Amino acid sequence: MNDTPVVIVGAGPAGLAVAACLRQAGQDFILLEKEQQTTPAWRRHYERVHLHTTKRYSSLPFVPFPKTYPRYVPRDLFVEYLDAYAQRFDLRPRFGETVRSVTRQGRGWQVETTSGATRASHVVVASGYNAEPLMPAFAGAETFQGKSLHSAGYRNAAPFAGQSVLVVGMGNTGAEIALDLAEGGARPTISVRGGVHIVPRELLGVPIQMIGMASRFGPRSLNDALFPIILDLALGRLEKYGLRRPKQGLLQQIDVASRIPVIDVGTIQKIREGTIKIAPDIAEISRDGVRFVDGKRGRFDAIVFATGFRPGYAGFLDPGIQPDGSGVTAQASNLGLYLVGFHNAVTGLLREIGIEAADIADDIRHGQNRKKAAETLPV
């Protein structure tokens, strides 16, 4: 059995950020990645995706994005940045290591992987906020004769050119895939289950991320009352297109449900033009299409389920442990078990990852120092 001070589970942006912070703090660690390369999820993202947050507030600790990068970094450049980041800090994950379990062992942890067991004083779970595709059950889904796939398997619009495509779900992924389909010659319809908050990527030239950051200094109730007025001026009244707001305010929904609003990068204009259609929730899927809850039917050649993801750590984490939040919490510090990258905040997930990674590395360093000091005390 191996021994190490720290095991980091996952070599995506969160895992790399923690590893870099530990490296800078002079702490030893093992970085585990179940696939054969770093940041596999980002390499699989659909081709047109860009960061919705600005490069200024989306870089990982110690390394800002190159000045030549655009304000909103595209997928390929972000992957290039992450590869360079890993190389800069000599981060060498142990690839092909699937974590089977993380269990309490005395005052530390035992991490069981496909290659064996490792004991560690600290474990950092950085396996990703969107680790596992979520596919709700839809009546009749198995009878559909066209192409169906989860958004995790979508790459570009080329295979769907000329086809009628239903996109199920209007989060950021669903909205952007529908836009990609429209620009690629398909005829997309988005099925929207409930209310949805939509914001422009920039408001009067100011990134919406920065406006969100500023909103933290005012009362949430006041901001939630003002945002609909401001957004109606910026985007227009969208109810006539079938898009209504949820009862929860924009900031309340982020805080309570960790649901980020749809950041519009062109989808709303296509909806106004009629290029992208809006439909209500699905009642039933048939062999050639869908019946919606309003009784209307639609024929579709393909269905893309943009129904979201879920974190994967519940599958391996000690069932007796219920983490109380992402980053450094009282429980995390006490147990030596941290989550990083699971706080989807209005300020941006990557910005939060950078803050959490630095805090976790600092907490681990102080914990190791306290342990060494205790070991040198006279008995």
N, C-alpha and C positions, 0 to 999 in steps of 0.2 A: 504493500500500500504506500502511495506517495504522500508526502507531507508538504504543505505550502502555507504561507500566511494568508493568502487570498486566492479564491477562485472566482473568476468572472465568467458568467454564462452568457455567451453571445458576443459575436464580433461585428455587430452593426455599429452605427454612429455612437450609441450609448456605451457599448462595451469598449470601443476604441478610445472614447473620451476618458472613461475611468482609468483604463490602462495607461494612457499618456500622463494623467495626473499622478498616478501611483509611481510611474517611472520617474517623473520629475521630483517626487518626494523621496526617492530612494527606497521604495518598498518593492519586495518581490511578489510575484503573482503568477498564476497560470490563467491563460485566456482560452476558453473552449468555444469551438464553433462546430455545429453539427454538419454544416456543408463544407465544400472544398475550397471556399474562397471567403474573403471578408465581405461584409455588407451585401449578402445575397439578395435580400428583399429589394434593395434599391436597384440592383442590376436587372431584376425582373419587372420593374414597374413599366407601365405603358409608356411608349416612346415620347409622347409629347409633354409628359409631366415636368413641371418646374416647381421649385420651392415657392410656396405661397407667402413666405416671409422673406424679408430683405436679407441680402448677404451680410449686411452690417451686424444683424442680430441673429445670424444662423450658423456662424462658424463654430468650430469646436475649440476647446481651450488651447491657448498659446499660438494658434495659427489662423490669422484672418484669411479670408478668401483673396485670391489674387486680384489686383486692381482691374485687370482686363476682363474679369468675369462680369456679366450683366447684373443688374440689381436683383433680379429673380433668377436664381441659378437653375439651368436645365439639368435633367437627370444625368446625362453623360458627363458634364463637367463636375457635377457633385460626386459621382463615382470616381472620377479622376482625382479630385481633391482628397477623397477618403483614402484612396490607394497611396497617394503621396504622404498623407498624414501617418498612416501605418508604417511606412518606410522611414519617415523622419524620426519616429520614436522607437524604431526597431521592434515593432510589435509583431510577434510571430505566434499566431494562434495555433492551437492543436486542432487541426481540421479533422472532420469525420468523427467528432466526439459528441454523440447524442447523450444528453443528461437524462438518466433514468429516474434518479431520485436525489433529493437533498434532505437529509434527516439530521436531527439533533444528535450529537455524540459527545456526552460529557458537557464541557463548556464550549465546544466547537461544533463543527459540522462534518458530516461524511457525504461526499458527492460521488454517487455511482454513475459511471458512464459506460458506454459500449466497450471500453477497453479496460475497465477496472475501477478501483475506488481510490479517492484522494481525501485525505483529512485536511481541513482548513480551519483557521481561527475565524475567518470572515468569508462570506459569500456575497457576491454582487450579482443580482439577477438583471441582466440587460438583454433579455431574449426578445424584446420588441413589443410595442403597444399593439401592433397589427400582425401578430404572429400566425394566427390560424384563420383562414376564411370562414365566415359565418354564413350558413345557408339555411334559412328558415324553410319549413315545410310548406309547400303550396299544393292544394288539392289538384290532382290531375297532372302534376309536373312530369311524371314518368311517361305520359302519353304523347308529349310534344314531339313532333317529327322533325322539326327544324334543328338548327344548331343552338345549343345552350351552354353557357359557361359562366363561372364566377368571374368577377372583374379581375381577380388575381391572375387569370389566364389570358386577359386581353392585352394585346400588344399595339395594334394599330387598326385603322379602318379598312385597310386594303381588302381583307377577305369578305367585307360586308358591303362593298360598293354596289349601289343599285338595289339593295335589299331594304325591306322594312324591318327595323330592329326595335325591340322593346328593351329599355334600360330600367331595371327595377331598383328604385331607390334614388333619392336626390340628396346625397351628401356631396362632398367635394369630388369624390371619385366619379359618382354617377353623372354629375353635372358636366364634368370635363370630358368623360367618355362620350356623352351625347354630343358635345360640341365637336369632338374629334370625328365622330361618325358623320355629322352634318357636313363638315368641311371635306370629308373623304368621299362624298357622293352617296351616302346611305340616307335613309328616311327614318330618323329616330323619334321615338316617343318615350317620355319618362313617366313611369308610374310613381306617383307621390302618395305615400301612405297617410301622412298627417301634415301638420304645419311645418314650415321650414323658414329659418332665418337666413336671409341672403344679404351680403354686404359687397360693395365694390372692392377690388383689390387696392385701389387708391381713392381717396376722397379729396378733391381739389388738389391733387398732386401729392398728397401726404399718404404714405402707406397705411393701410387700415391696421396693420400690426402696431404701428406707433400710436395711433389713436386709441387702440385697445390698451396699450401700456399706460397712456395718460389717464384713461378712464378709471384705473385702479385707485386714483387719489380722490375720487368723488364717491358719493353714496351710490350703491348699486341700484337702488330703487329709482333714483333721479336719472341715472344714465339709461336704465331700461325704459323709462318714460320718454326720454329725449330721442333715443336711437330711431324708433319708428318714424318720427317726424322728419329727422334728417335723411333717413334712407328713402323715404317716399319722395323727397325732393331730388335725391341722387339717382334713384332707379325708376321712379314712377310707381303708381299703384299697380301691384302685380296680381291682385285678387281676380281681375277679369280674365287672366290667363290660367286660372286654376291654382294659383300659388298663394296660400294664406300663411300667416304667421302663427306659431304655436302660442298657447296661453302663457307659457313661461316666457319671461323676458330674455333677451339675448344673453346678458351676462349671468342671469340666474340659471339658464340652461347649461352654460359652460361650467359654472360652479357645482351645480347639483348633479348633472348627468354627464359631464365631461364631453358635451356635444358642441363642437366648433361650428359656427355658421358656415354656410356655403360662401366661399370667396369667389365672386364672379370674375371670370377671365374672358367673357364673350358669350356665354350661354344665354343670358337674358336677352341680348339683342337678337339671337337666332329664334328665341321663343316669340318675341314681338313680331318678327318677320314671318312666323308660321313655319319656319324650317324645322324647328323642334316642336313637337306636340307635347301637351301635358295631359295625363290621364290619372284617374284616382287609383286607389288600392285594387289589388287583384282579388277577385272572388274565386276564380277557377281557371286553370290552364287546360286547354284542349289540344288535340293533335295538330291543329293548324293555327292556333292563336290563343286569345285570352278573353274571358268574360270579366268585366270590371264590376266593382260593387254598386255602381249606378245602373247596372243592367246592360250597358253598351258592350259590344264585342269588337275586337280588333284582330285582324289577321297579320301574323308576323312570320318572317323567315328565320329570325334568330332572337334569342333572349339573352341579355347580359345581366346577371344578378349582381348589382352593386350594393349588396346587403351587408357589407361591413366585415369586420374582423374582430377577434378577441385575443387577449394576451394568452400565451401558452403555458405560463408557469404553473398553473393549477395542476397540470398533468404530472409534475415531478416534485413539487414542493411539499414538504412535510405537512400532512393534512391537519396536524395540530397547531400549525402556525397560520394566523390570519394577519398578513401585513397591514399596517395602519397608514400607509401612504408611500409615495415615491420620494426618494431623497433621504436625508438624515432626519429621522424621527426619534423620539425617546425609545420606542420599542426596537427600532433598527439598530441604534447605537448600543443598546443593552444586549441584544442577541448577537450582534455581528452579522446580521442578515439585512441586506439593503436591496431595494428596487431602484432602478434608474431608468428614466424615459417613459414613465407611466402617468405623468401629470400633463394632460392635454390642456394647456392654459391659453388664455386670450393673448398672452405675450409670445406664444410660439413654442412648439414642442422642442425644437433644436436649441433655442435659447435656454429653456428650462433644463435640458440635458447638460449643457455646459456648466450651469450653476450647480446642479446636483452632483455632477462628477467631481468638481473641485471640492465640494463640501464633504462628500463621501471619502475621498482620498485623505482629506485633512482629519476626518474623524477616525479613520483607520490608523493613520500615523500616530495620532495622540493615544489611541488605544494600545498600539504596540509599545509606545514609550512607557505607558503606565504599567504594562505587563512586565517589561524589562526592569523597571524600577522596583516592582514588587518582588521580583525574583532575586534581587540583590539585597533585600532587607535581611538583617540577621534574624534567625529563628529563635 
